Amino acid sequence: MKKGDKMIQVYDLSYSTPEKDLYNKISFTLKKGQHCALIGASGTGKSTLIDMIIDSEKYLFDGSLIVEPDCKIGYVRQFYESDKNSSLTVFEYIAKDFINLESELLRISDEMATSSDLEPLLEKYQEISDAFEAIGGDNYENIINKKLNLSSLMNCKDLKISQVSGGEFKLIQIIKTMLSLPDLMIMDEPDVFLDFDNLNSLKKLINSYKGTMLIVTHNRYLLNHCFDKIIHLENTEIQEFDGRYIDYKFSLLQSKIETLELANADTEEIQRNELLIDKFRAAAGENANASIGQHVNSRVKIQERLLARRIKAPFVDINQPNIVFPSNEINLENEEKIALEVSDLNISFDDALLENIHFEIKSKDKAAIIGSNGTGKTTLLQYIAKNDHHSIKFDVGMNVAYLSQIKGETLDESSTVNEEFFNAGFKTYDEIIFCIRKYGFDREIATKKIGSLSGGEKNILQIAKFSKEKTDMLILDEPTSHLDTYSQIALEKAIEGYKGAILMVSHDFYTISNCMDYVLLIEDKTIRKVNMKKFRQMIYKNHFDKDYLEIEKKKKEAEIEIDMALNDNDFELAKSLSIKLESILKSF
């Protein structure tokens, strides 16, 4: 396939569900060989869009959606569960298609040895042989070994598929799909719940793949390292950008500076115009002069144009949810004390075990539990949240809020949003609407079933429920999972501003690095405290280029300086700082 040819062409596509409009005359193309990230706020219709690409006949829409004829699509969905009863090894699972074709070739060969009618058998043999050769069947064991090595899964090769962790199984599923050599590979949030090592392996797999990719992701690490095209879906509109994500973000920042500068100038002009309109209207009232009336109408039209121009594009000024975690004021007054103590805790789960777990969380500590997939992080958090074990002790009178990633554990999937919030202590419908609007939702979501919402929307709703009452401690299980990048940043601000204690399971390097005081590392069935300096060294050594930490730090400082300049309406300074930021971005 020649790179540059169009794999997908979308023109003036419009589509609505009974609940909301998703797309309003959106258009974009995806060329062969491109690695494209599909981004946008939670609930904007990203998963629906990829489903339309996979099977457009299920949908009634306006406009056109053209996928190259005979395009073979490989799809990796958000969640996979391995068959716990499967006896297949990891290698056998990945090689299943190869083995089946190989077995069929042997069967036909045996049949030809005794058959008198060879022609149909020869045709069938040739057909299967071509299919086998097309996916590299003559060398499939070596091909599989290379992918396993690349993803650091070689030690899993001979394990049963039922023995690997959820993160490892996700990577195995991706490898299996890649080796089928689809013309277009689509993945929906493949990074969700992957630990640092597996996330790095995912990055390597994506970058090693020579075919066309369309991937829904909010992961900042992947966005910064894996894509040469961005498709951004927001408020029923779409914007495409050929280039890196960091360059796309920079282009948005430049647009924001220009837009705010124009808006500021327009504001001054609007104020002058209002004075003139009032003056002309007063004169027209006194003199009943037709020409003065014309001046009034002319100025009103100018005013309307100025006001219309102030409306910002959805990609430039995206609303972040207003996340706030209210804390008990007593935390500010009393001296720091032990909020949570875990001692001599032993936990058995599946085939794994946590032994002699010891740690304590002070009343203002922010600590992240980290570790490889399958080491028991979520299980440990569940034990702590339930607080029904003699080895777990909270300080007297502690009010604790818990955010879970386990389906149905803290949100009733069969309830509406209204019902869920009434059960959480909200008194009126208006109180619920006021709350959820601050978190970026329209009032229409209040009557929707929890089970119909996206993963990001469910996470934000759990967080919104926390705003009902003041707490002393937050227990958060993967709070950034499924959240768009804007919500992730808003969450980080809320975590930084919270006055109580936080115990959080996370695989998000950025959130941990930006917000936490230290990490609790699960390793070899136990847990140990690691300071942030050592944690950063651990992660950067394995996951980032040599100077990435320093460059990332300079980038963040420049972005903060630009925001401060924009807040002061100092647009010349913002422009000069953006030049500085551009030079930093060239180092990535």
DRENTI-540476 format. One record per residue (C-alpha): x negated, y negated, z. Coordinates in steps of 0.25 Angstrom, whole numbers, padded with zeros to 4 digits, always signed. Layout:
REM residues N
> X,Y,Z
...
//
This chain:
REM residues 588
> +0000,+0000,+0000
> -0005,-0014,-0004
> -0006,-0024,+0008
> +0002,-0036,+0004
> +0014,-0029,-0001
> +0027,-0031,+0007
> +0031,-0020,+0016
> +0043,-0027,+0022
> +0051,-0039,+0016
> +0062,-0046,+0024
> +0069,-0058,+0019
> +0080,-0066,+0025
> +0084,-0055,+0035
> +0095,-0058,+0044
> +0101,-0049,+0054
> +0110,-0050,+0067
> +0115,-0040,+0077
> +0128,-0042,+0084
> +0120,-0049,+0096
> +0111,-0058,+0088
> +0105,-0063,+0075
> +0091,-0056,+0074
> +0086,-0062,+0060
> +0090,-0074,+0052
> +0084,-0073,+0038
> +0070,-0068,+0042
> +0060,-0065,+0031
> +0046,-0058,+0032
> +0037,-0048,+0025
> +0028,-0037,+0030
> +0016,-0034,+0020
> +0010,-0020,+0019
> -0002,-0019,+0029
> +0002,-0030,+0038
> +0003,-0028,+0053
> +0015,-0036,+0058
> +0019,-0040,+0072
> +0034,-0042,+0073
> +0036,-0052,+0085
> +0047,-0060,+0092
> +0055,-0062,+0105
> +0062,-0050,+0111
> +0076,-0047,+0105
> +0073,-0055,+0091
> +0075,-0042,+0083
> +0061,-0037,+0081
> +0065,-0022,+0083
> +0077,-0024,+0074
> +0069,-0029,+0063
> +0060,-0018,+0063
> +0071,-0008,+0063
> +0077,-0015,+0051
> +0064,-0013,+0044
> +0064,+0001,+0047
> +0079,+0004,+0043
> +0085,-0009,+0037
> +0098,-0001,+0033
> +0103,-0001,+0047
> +0105,-0016,+0047
> +0114,-0026,+0040
> +0106,-0038,+0038
> +0105,-0050,+0028
> +0092,-0052,+0020
> +0082,-0042,+0015
> +0073,-0032,+0022
> +0064,-0024,+0012
> +0054,-0013,+0017
> +0045,-0008,+0006
> +0052,+0004,-0001
> +0048,+0018,+0005
> +0041,+0011,+0016
> +0037,+0021,+0027
> +0040,+0015,+0041
> +0033,+0020,+0054
> +0040,+0015,+0066
> +0035,+0015,+0080
> +0047,+0011,+0090
> +0045,+0005,+0104
> +0047,+0017,+0112
> +0043,+0031,+0110
> +0044,+0043,+0120
> +0035,+0055,+0119
> +0042,+0069,+0119
> +0038,+0074,+0133
> +0041,+0088,+0129
> +0032,+0087,+0116
> +0021,+0097,+0115
> +0014,+0089,+0104
> +0001,+0083,+0106
> -0002,+0069,+0102
> -0010,+0073,+0090
> +0002,+0083,+0086
> +0012,+0072,+0088
> +0004,+0062,+0079
> +0001,+0072,+0069
> +0015,+0078,+0068
> +0018,+0073,+0054
> +0004,+0077,+0049
> +0006,+0091,+0055
> +0020,+0093,+0049
> +0016,+0089,+0035
> +0003,+0098,+0036
> +0012,+0110,+0041
> +0022,+0108,+0030
> +0010,+0108,+0020
> +0006,+0121,+0026
> +0020,+0127,+0026
> +0021,+0123,+0011
> +0008,+0129,+0008
> +0012,+0142,+0014
> +0025,+0142,+0007
> +0018,+0140,-0007
> +0009,+0152,-0004
> +0022,+0161,-0005
> +0031,+0153,-0014
> +0034,+0155,-0029
> +0040,+0141,-0031
> +0028,+0132,-0028
> +0032,+0119,-0035
> +0042,+0114,-0024
> +0032,+0118,-0013
> +0020,+0111,-0020
> +0029,+0098,-0022
> +0032,+0099,-0007
> +0018,+0102,-0003
> +0013,+0090,-0011
> +0024,+0080,-0005
> +0020,+0084,+0009
> +0005,+0084,+0006
> +0006,+0070,+0001
> +0013,+0065,+0013
> +0003,+0072,+0022
> -0009,+0066,+0014
> -0002,+0052,+0014
> -0003,+0051,+0030
> -0017,+0057,+0030
> -0013,+0071,+0033
> -0027,+0077,+0029
> -0034,+0069,+0040
> -0022,+0068,+0050
> -0030,+0073,+0062
> -0041,+0063,+0060
> -0031,+0052,+0058
> -0024,+0055,+0071
> -0037,+0056,+0078
> -0041,+0042,+0073
> -0028,+0036,+0078
> -0028,+0042,+0091
> -0043,+0037,+0093
> -0039,+0023,+0089
> -0027,+0023,+0099
> -0036,+0029,+0110
> -0027,+0041,+0111
> -0036,+0052,+0107
> -0036,+0058,+0121
> -0021,+0060,+0119
> -0022,+0068,+0106
> -0020,+0082,+0112
> -0010,+0077,+0123
> +0004,+0081,+0122
> +0013,+0069,+0117
> +0021,+0070,+0130
> +0008,+0067,+0138
> +0004,+0054,+0132
> +0009,+0040,+0138
> +0020,+0032,+0132
> +0009,+0022,+0127
> +0001,+0033,+0120
> +0013,+0039,+0114
> +0017,+0026,+0108
> +0003,+0025,+0101
> +0004,+0040,+0097
> +0018,+0036,+0090
> +0011,+0024,+0083
> +0000,+0033,+0078
> +0009,+0044,+0073
> +0017,+0033,+0066
> +0005,+0027,+0060
> +0000,+0040,+0054
> +0012,+0042,+0046
> +0007,+0030,+0038
> +0020,+0022,+0037
> +0020,+0010,+0027
> +0026,+0001,+0038
> +0023,+0004,+0053
> +0033,-0003,+0063
> +0031,-0003,+0078
> +0041,-0009,+0088
> +0033,-0014,+0101
> +0023,-0003,+0100
> +0015,-0009,+0112
> +0026,-0009,+0122
> +0021,-0002,+0135
> +0007,+0001,+0129
> -0005,+0000,+0139
> -0017,-0008,+0135
> -0025,+0004,+0129
> -0013,+0009,+0121
> -0010,-0006,+0116
> -0024,-0007,+0111
> -0022,+0007,+0104
> -0010,+0001,+0098
> -0017,-0011,+0093
> -0028,-0002,+0087
> -0017,+0007,+0080
> -0010,-0005,+0074
> -0023,-0011,+0069
> -0028,+0002,+0063
> -0015,+0004,+0055
> -0016,-0001,+0040
> -0001,+0000,+0037
> +0010,-0011,+0039
> +0015,-0013,+0053
> +0026,-0021,+0059
> +0026,-0021,+0074
> +0035,-0027,+0085
> +0026,-0031,+0096
> +0025,-0042,+0107
> +0011,-0037,+0112
> +0001,-0048,+0112
> -0011,-0039,+0111
> -0005,-0032,+0098
> +0000,-0046,+0092
> -0014,-0052,+0093
> -0022,-0040,+0087
> -0013,-0032,+0077
> -0005,-0040,+0067
> -0007,-0048,+0055
> +0007,-0052,+0053
> +0018,-0058,+0063
> +0033,-0057,+0061
> +0039,-0066,+0072
> +0054,-0064,+0074
> +0061,-0075,+0083
> +0075,-0080,+0084
> +0080,-0073,+0071
> +0069,-0079,+0063
> +0056,-0073,+0058
> +0042,-0078,+0056
> +0030,-0071,+0049
> +0015,-0073,+0050
> +0004,-0067,+0043
> -0007,-0066,+0053
> -0011,-0063,+0067
> -0002,-0065,+0079
> -0011,-0075,+0086
> -0011,-0083,+0073
> +0004,-0083,+0072
> +0005,-0088,+0087
> -0005,-0099,+0083
> +0004,-0103,+0071
> +0016,-0103,+0080
> +0008,-0112,+0090
> +0004,-0122,+0079
> +0019,-0122,+0075
> +0023,-0125,+0089
> +0013,-0137,+0090
> +0019,-0143,+0077
> +0033,-0140,+0081
> +0032,-0146,+0095
> +0024,-0158,+0089
> +0036,-0161,+0079
> +0046,-0159,+0090
> +0039,-0169,+0099
> +0039,-0179,+0087
> +0053,-0176,+0084
> +0057,-0178,+0098
> +0051,-0192,+0098
> +0058,-0195,+0085
> +0071,-0189,+0090
> +0071,-0198,+0102
> +0068,-0210,+0093
> +0079,-0206,+0084
> +0089,-0204,+0096
> +0087,-0219,+0100
> +0089,-0224,+0086
> +0102,-0215,+0084
> +0107,-0221,+0097
> +0103,-0235,+0093
> +0110,-0234,+0079
> +0122,-0228,+0085
> +0124,-0239,+0095
> +0122,-0249,+0083
> +0132,-0242,+0075
> +0142,-0242,+0086
> +0140,-0257,+0088
> +0140,-0261,+0073
> +0147,-0250,+0066
> +0137,-0251,+0055
> +0137,-0240,+0045
> +0122,-0241,+0042
> +0119,-0239,+0056
> +0128,-0226,+0056
> +0120,-0221,+0045
> +0107,-0223,+0053
> +0113,-0216,+0064
> +0116,-0204,+0055
> +0103,-0204,+0049
> +0096,-0204,+0062
> +0105,-0193,+0067
> +0101,-0184,+0055
> +0086,-0187,+0058
> +0088,-0183,+0073
> +0095,-0170,+0068
> +0083,-0167,+0059
> +0073,-0170,+0071
> +0080,-0161,+0080
> +0081,-0150,+0071
> +0066,-0150,+0068
> +0063,-0149,+0083
> +0069,-0135,+0083
> +0057,-0125,+0084
> +0055,-0113,+0076
> +0058,-0100,+0084
> +0044,-0095,+0082
> +0037,-0108,+0087
> +0046,-0110,+0100
> +0050,-0097,+0105
> +0057,-0097,+0119
> +0050,-0089,+0130
> +0059,-0083,+0140
> +0058,-0091,+0153
> +0053,-0080,+0162
> +0053,-0083,+0177
> +0050,-0074,+0189
> +0056,-0080,+0201
> +0048,-0077,+0214
> +0051,-0078,+0228
> +0046,-0091,+0234
> +0041,-0084,+0246
> +0030,-0079,+0237
> +0025,-0093,+0236
> +0025,-0096,+0251
> +0020,-0083,+0258
> +0006,-0078,+0257
> +0003,-0067,+0247
> +0006,-0053,+0253
> +0008,-0039,+0248
> +0020,-0038,+0239
> +0018,-0023,+0235
> +0009,-0012,+0240
> +0008,+0002,+0233
> +0000,+0012,+0241
> -0003,+0027,+0239
> +0007,+0028,+0228
> +0008,+0041,+0220
> +0017,+0042,+0207
> +0019,+0054,+0198
> +0025,+0051,+0185
> +0026,+0060,+0172
> +0012,+0067,+0172
> +0005,+0055,+0178
> +0002,+0051,+0192
> -0001,+0038,+0200
> -0009,+0041,+0213
> -0013,+0033,+0225
> -0008,+0020,+0220
> -0012,+0008,+0228
> -0010,-0007,+0226
> -0004,-0020,+0231
> +0003,-0032,+0225
> +0002,-0045,+0232
> +0014,-0055,+0232
> +0008,-0063,+0221
> +0000,-0053,+0213
> +0003,-0050,+0198
> -0002,-0036,+0195
> -0001,-0028,+0182
> -0001,-0013,+0183
> -0009,-0007,+0170
> -0013,+0006,+0165
> -0012,+0015,+0153
> +0002,+0020,+0148
> +0007,+0032,+0157
> -0001,+0029,+0169
> +0012,+0025,+0178
> +0013,+0010,+0178
> +0028,+0009,+0176
> +0030,+0021,+0185
> +0022,+0014,+0196
> +0030,+0001,+0194
> +0043,+0009,+0195
> +0039,+0015,+0208
> +0035,+0001,+0213
> +0048,-0006,+0208
> +0057,+0005,+0215
> +0049,+0003,+0228
> +0054,+0016,+0234
> +0040,+0023,+0237
> +0033,+0022,+0250
> +0020,+0018,+0243
> +0026,+0006,+0238
> +0028,-0006,+0247
> +0034,-0020,+0243
> +0033,-0032,+0253
> +0045,-0034,+0261
> +0056,-0042,+0254
> +0050,-0041,+0240
> +0059,-0044,+0229
> +0054,-0036,+0217
> +0059,-0037,+0202
> +0055,-0025,+0192
> +0054,-0025,+0177
> +0055,-0011,+0171
> +0052,-0006,+0157
> +0059,+0007,+0160
> +0072,+0007,+0152
> +0084,+0005,+0161
> +0076,+0004,+0174
> +0079,-0011,+0177
> +0089,-0014,+0165
> +0101,-0007,+0163
> +0101,-0004,+0148
> +0117,-0002,+0147
> +0119,-0016,+0154
> +0121,-0029,+0147
> +0111,-0041,+0151
> +0123,-0047,+0159
> +0125,-0035,+0167
> +0110,-0033,+0170
> +0109,-0047,+0175
> +0121,-0047,+0183
> +0116,-0034,+0190
> +0103,-0042,+0192
> +0110,-0052,+0200
> +0114,-0063,+0190
> +0128,-0069,+0194
> +0133,-0075,+0181
> +0133,-0073,+0166
> +0128,-0088,+0165
> +0116,-0084,+0175
> +0112,-0073,+0166
> +0113,-0081,+0153
> +0104,-0092,+0160
> +0094,-0082,+0164
> +0093,-0074,+0151
> +0092,-0086,+0142
> +0080,-0091,+0150
> +0074,-0077,+0146
> +0076,-0080,+0131
> +0090,-0072,+0129
> +0103,-0077,+0123
> +0115,-0076,+0131
> +0120,-0065,+0121
> +0110,-0055,+0127
> +0118,-0055,+0140
> +0129,-0046,+0135
> +0119,-0036,+0128
> +0115,-0022,+0134
> +0101,-0021,+0140
> +0099,-0009,+0131
> +0101,-0017,+0118
> +0089,-0027,+0121
> +0075,-0026,+0117
> +0064,-0022,+0126
> +0059,-0037,+0127
> +0073,-0042,+0131
> +0075,-0031,+0142
> +0062,-0035,+0148
> +0065,-0050,+0148
> +0079,-0047,+0154
> +0072,-0039,+0165
> +0063,-0051,+0168
> +0075,-0061,+0167
> +0082,-0053,+0178
> +0070,-0056,+0187
> +0074,-0071,+0187
> +0086,-0068,+0195
> +0079,-0067,+0208
> +0066,-0071,+0215
> +0056,-0059,+0216
> +0043,-0056,+0224
> +0037,-0046,+0214
> +0039,-0042,+0200
> +0037,-0028,+0195
> +0036,-0028,+0180
> +0034,-0016,+0170
> +0029,-0021,+0157
> +0036,-0034,+0157
> +0030,-0039,+0144
> +0034,-0026,+0136
> +0044,-0030,+0124
> +0042,-0045,+0127
> +0039,-0054,+0116
> +0026,-0062,+0117
> +0034,-0075,+0122
> +0041,-0067,+0133
> +0028,-0061,+0137
> +0022,-0075,+0139
> +0034,-0079,+0147
> +0033,-0067,+0156
> +0018,-0070,+0158
> +0022,-0084,+0163
> +0033,-0079,+0172
> +0023,-0068,+0178
> +0012,-0079,+0180
> +0023,-0088,+0187
> +0029,-0077,+0196
> +0025,-0079,+0211
> +0027,-0065,+0215
> +0020,-0052,+0213
> +0020,-0045,+0200
> +0017,-0030,+0197
> +0017,-0027,+0182
> +0015,-0016,+0173
> +0010,-0021,+0159
> +0002,-0018,+0147
> +0002,-0032,+0142
> -0013,-0037,+0144
> -0009,-0052,+0142
> +0002,-0052,+0153
> -0007,-0045,+0163
> -0019,-0053,+0159
> -0011,-0066,+0160
> -0003,-0064,+0172
> -0008,-0053,+0182
> -0017,-0054,+0194
> -0023,-0040,+0192
> -0019,-0026,+0187
> -0016,-0013,+0193
> -0023,-0002,+0184
> -0017,+0012,+0184
> -0028,+0021,+0181
> -0031,+0036,+0185
> -0018,+0037,+0192
> -0020,+0026,+0201
> -0021,+0010,+0201
> -0031,+0000,+0203
> -0032,-0015,+0204
> -0039,-0022,+0192
> -0042,-0037,+0192
> -0038,-0045,+0180
> -0052,-0048,+0175
> -0055,-0033,+0175
> -0042,-0030,+0168
> -0044,-0040,+0157
> -0058,-0034,+0155
> -0052,-0020,+0154
> -0042,-0024,+0144
> -0050,-0033,+0135
> -0061,-0023,+0135
> -0052,-0012,+0128
> -0042,-0021,+0121
> -0048,-0034,+0116
> -0059,-0040,+0109
> -0071,-0045,+0116
> -0068,-0060,+0117
> -0053,-0058,+0117
> -0050,-0062,+0131
> -0058,-0075,+0130
> -0051,-0078,+0117
> -0037,-0075,+0122
> -0040,-0084,+0134
> -0044,-0096,+0126
> -0032,-0093,+0117
> -0022,-0094,+0129
> -0029,-0106,+0134
> -0027,-0114,+0121
> -0013,-0110,+0120
> -0010,-0115,+0134
> -0017,-0128,+0130
> -0008,-0129,+0118
> +0005,-0127,+0126
> +0000,-0138,+0136
> -0002,-0147,+0124
> +0011,-0145,+0118
> +0018,-0147,+0132
> +0012,-0160,+0132
> +0016,-0163,+0118
> +0001,-0165,+0114
> +0002,-0159,+0100
> -0012,-0164,+0096
> -0019,-0157,+0107
> -0010,-0144,+0104
> -0015,-0144,+0090
> -0030,-0146,+0094
> -0028,-0134,+0104
> -0021,-0126,+0093
> -0034,-0127,+0085
> -0042,-0122,+0097
> -0032,-0110,+0098
> -0034,-0107,+0083
> -0049,-0106,+0085
> -0047,-0096,+0097
> -0037,-0088,+0089
> -0047,-0086,+0078
> -0056,-0078,+0088
> -0045,-0067,+0090
//
